Amino acid sequence: MENRLIYYNEKLWNLINKLFIDSGDARCKFINYEENFKTAYFASQTESNPKEVREYWQKMWSDLNSKEAYYNGHTMIKSSFFQTILSKRNKSLEKYLGFLLEEHIRLSNVD
Protein backbone atom coordinates (compact mmCIF):
# COMPACT_ATOMS: atom_id res chain seq x y z
CA MET A 1 0.00 0.00 0.00
CA GLU A 2 1.29 3.47 -0.89
CA ASN A 3 2.41 5.71 1.99
CA ARG A 4 -0.39 8.23 1.39
CA LEU A 5 -2.99 5.49 1.60
CA ILE A 6 -1.35 4.15 4.75
CA TYR A 7 -1.62 7.61 6.31
CA TYR A 8 -5.26 7.90 5.20
CA ASN A 9 -6.04 4.42 6.54
CA GLU A 10 -4.51 5.34 9.92
CA LYS A 11 -6.57 8.53 10.17
CA LEU A 12 -9.72 6.73 9.06
CA TRP A 13 -9.13 3.90 11.55
CA ASN A 14 -8.58 6.42 14.34
CA LEU A 15 -11.91 8.07 13.52
CA ILE A 16 -13.79 4.76 13.23
CA ASN A 17 -12.28 3.50 16.45
CA LYS A 18 -13.53 6.55 18.35
CA LEU A 19 -16.96 6.61 16.70
CA PHE A 20 -17.76 2.94 17.20
CA ILE A 21 -16.15 2.23 20.55
CA ASP A 22 -17.08 5.28 22.61
CA SER A 23 -20.56 5.40 24.07
CA GLY A 24 -23.15 8.03 23.30
CA ASP A 25 -25.33 8.98 20.39
CA ALA A 26 -24.02 9.69 16.90
CA ARG A 27 -24.40 13.47 17.12
CA CYS A 28 -22.34 13.71 20.30
CA LYS A 29 -19.64 11.48 18.85
CA PHE A 30 -19.49 13.43 15.59
CA ILE A 31 -19.15 16.69 17.54
CA ASN A 32 -16.55 15.26 19.93
CA TYR A 33 -14.41 13.99 17.06
CA GLU A 34 -14.68 16.92 14.66
CA GLU A 35 -10.89 17.20 14.44
CA ASN A 36 -10.61 13.49 13.58
CA PHE A 37 -13.19 13.98 10.82
CA LYS A 38 -11.24 16.94 9.47
CA THR A 39 -7.96 15.02 9.52
CA ALA A 40 -9.49 11.98 7.81
CA TYR A 41 -11.15 14.22 5.21
CA PHE A 42 -7.89 15.94 4.29
CA ALA A 43 -6.05 12.60 4.24
CA SER A 44 -8.72 11.18 1.90
CA GLN A 45 -7.97 13.75 -0.78
CA THR A 46 -4.78 12.05 -1.97
CA GLU A 47 -4.63 11.20 -5.67
CA SER A 48 -4.00 7.60 -4.59
CA ASN A 49 -7.66 7.32 -3.62
CA PRO A 50 -10.23 6.66 -6.35
CA LYS A 51 -11.98 9.76 -7.65
CA GLU A 52 -15.38 8.58 -6.37
CA VAL A 53 -13.99 8.20 -2.83
CA ARG A 54 -12.53 11.71 -2.88
CA GLU A 55 -15.80 13.08 -4.26
CA TYR A 56 -17.88 11.32 -1.60
CA TRP A 57 -15.64 12.73 1.13
CA GLN A 58 -16.00 16.21 -0.39
CA LYS A 59 -19.78 15.88 -0.51
CA MET A 60 -19.91 14.50 3.03
CA TRP A 61 -17.65 17.28 4.34
CA SER A 62 -19.85 19.90 2.63
CA ASP A 63 -23.00 18.31 4.04
CA LEU A 64 -21.50 18.25 7.53
CA ASN A 65 -20.46 21.91 7.27
CA SER A 66 -23.58 23.41 5.68
CA LYS A 67 -24.53 25.73 8.56
CA GLU A 68 -22.76 28.98 9.33
CA ALA A 69 -20.25 29.02 12.18
CA TYR A 70 -21.25 31.10 15.20
CA TYR A 71 -18.95 34.01 16.03
CA ASN A 72 -18.78 36.44 18.91
CA GLY A 73 -17.00 39.30 17.25
CA HIS A 74 -13.93 37.75 15.63
CA THR A 75 -13.90 34.70 17.91
CA MET A 76 -15.53 31.50 16.66
CA ILE A 77 -17.78 30.09 19.37
CA LYS A 78 -19.24 27.15 17.44
CA SER A 79 -17.86 25.74 14.19
CA SER A 80 -19.85 25.13 11.06
CA PHE A 81 -19.46 21.39 11.69
CA PHE A 82 -20.83 21.75 15.24
CA GLN A 83 -23.78 23.87 14.11
CA THR A 84 -24.62 21.46 11.29
CA ILE A 85 -24.42 18.30 13.42
CA LEU A 86 -26.72 19.87 16.03
CA SER A 87 -29.35 20.31 13.32
CA LYS A 88 -29.17 16.68 12.16
CA ARG A 89 -30.94 13.65 13.55
CA ASN A 90 -28.92 10.62 14.62
CA LYS A 91 -30.68 8.58 11.93
CA SER A 92 -29.43 10.92 9.18
CA LEU A 93 -25.82 10.39 10.28
CA GLU A 94 -26.02 6.61 9.73
CA LYS A 95 -25.14 6.89 6.03
CA TYR A 96 -21.84 8.52 6.94
CA LEU A 97 -21.04 5.81 9.46
CA GLY A 98 -21.79 3.19 6.82
CA PHE A 99 -19.48 4.89 4.34
CA LEU A 100 -16.66 5.04 6.88
CA LEU A 101 -16.95 1.30 7.55
CA GLU A 102 -17.08 0.47 3.84
CA GLU A 103 -14.04 2.64 3.24
CA HIS A 104 -12.11 0.91 6.01
CA ILE A 105 -12.99 -2.48 4.53
CA ARG A 106 -11.90 -1.30 1.08
CA LEU A 107 -8.56 -0.13 2.44
CA SER A 108 -8.08 -3.40 4.33
CA ASN A 109 -8.20 -5.20 0.97
CA VAL A 110 -5.67 -2.91 -0.78
CA ASP A 111 -2.21 -4.40 -1.11
C-alpha positions in Angstrom: 0.0 0.0 0.0 1.3 3.5 -0.9 2.4 5.7 2.0 -0.4 8.2 1.4 -3.0 5.5 1.6 -1.4 4.1 4.8 -1.6 7.6 6.3 -5.3 7.9 5.2 -6.0 4.4 6.5 -4.5 5.3 9.9 -6.6 8.5 10.2 -9.7 6.7 9.1 -9.1 3.9 11.5 -8.6 6.4 14.3 -11.9 8.1 13.5 -13.8 4.8 13.2 -12.3 3.5 16.5 -13.5 6.5 18.3 -17.0 6.6 16.7 -17.8 2.9 17.2 -16.1 2.2 20.5 -17.1 5.3 22.6 -20.6 5.4 24.1 -23.1 8.0 23.3 -25.3 9.0 20.4 -24.0 9.7 16.9 -24.4 13.5 17.1 -22.3 13.7 20.3 -19.6 11.5 18.8 -19.5 13.4 15.6 -19.2 16.7 17.5 -16.5 15.3 19.9 -14.4 14.0 17.1 -14.7 16.9 14.7 -10.9 17.2 14.4 -10.6 13.5 13.6 -13.2 14.0 10.8 -11.2 16.9 9.5 -8.0 15.0 9.5 -9.5 12.0 7.8 -11.2 14.2 5.2 -7.9 15.9 4.3 -6.1 12.6 4.2 -8.7 11.2 1.9 -8.0 13.8 -0.8 -4.8 12.1 -2.0 -4.6 11.2 -5.7 -4.0 7.6 -4.6 -7.7 7.3 -3.6 -10.2 6.7 -6.3 -12.0 9.8 -7.6 -15.4 8.6 -6.4 -14.0 8.2 -2.8 -12.5 11.7 -2.9 -15.8 13.1 -4.3 -17.9 11.3 -1.6 -15.6 12.7 1.1 -16.0 16.2 -0.4 -19.8 15.9 -0.5 -19.9 14.5 3.0 -17.7 17.3 4.3 -19.8 19.9 2.6 -23.0 18.3 4.0 -21.5 18.3 7.5 -20.5 21.9 7.3 -23.6 23.4 5.7 -24.5 25.7 8.6 -22.8 29.0 9.3 -20.2 29.0 12.2 -21.2 31.1 15.2 -18.9 34.0 16.0 -18.8 36.4 18.9 -17.0 39.3 17.3 -13.9 37.7 15.6 -13.9 34.7 17.9 -15.5 31.5 16.7 -17.8 30.1 19.4 -19.2 27.1 17.4 -17.9 25.7 14.2 -19.9 25.1 11.1 -19.5 21.4 11.7 -20.8 21.7 15.2 -23.8 23.9 14.1 -24.6 21.5 11.3 -24.4 18.3 13.4 -26.7 19.9 16.0 -29.4 20.3 13.3 -29.2 16.7 12.2 -30.9 13.7 13.5 -28.9 10.6 14.6 -30.7 8.6 11.9 -29.4 10.9 9.2 -25.8 10.4 10.3 -26.0 6.6 9.7 -25.1 6.9 6.0 -21.8 8.5 6.9 -21.0 5.8 9.5 -21.8 3.2 6.8 -19.5 4.9 4.3 -16.7 5.0 6.9 -17.0 1.3 7.6 -17.1 0.5 3.8 -14.0 2.6 3.2 -12.1 0.9 6.0 -13.0 -2.5 4.5 -11.9 -1.3 1.1 -8.6 -0.1 2.4 -8.1 -3.4 4.3 -8.2 -5.2 1.0 -5.7 -2.9 -0.8 -2.2 -4.4 -1.1 
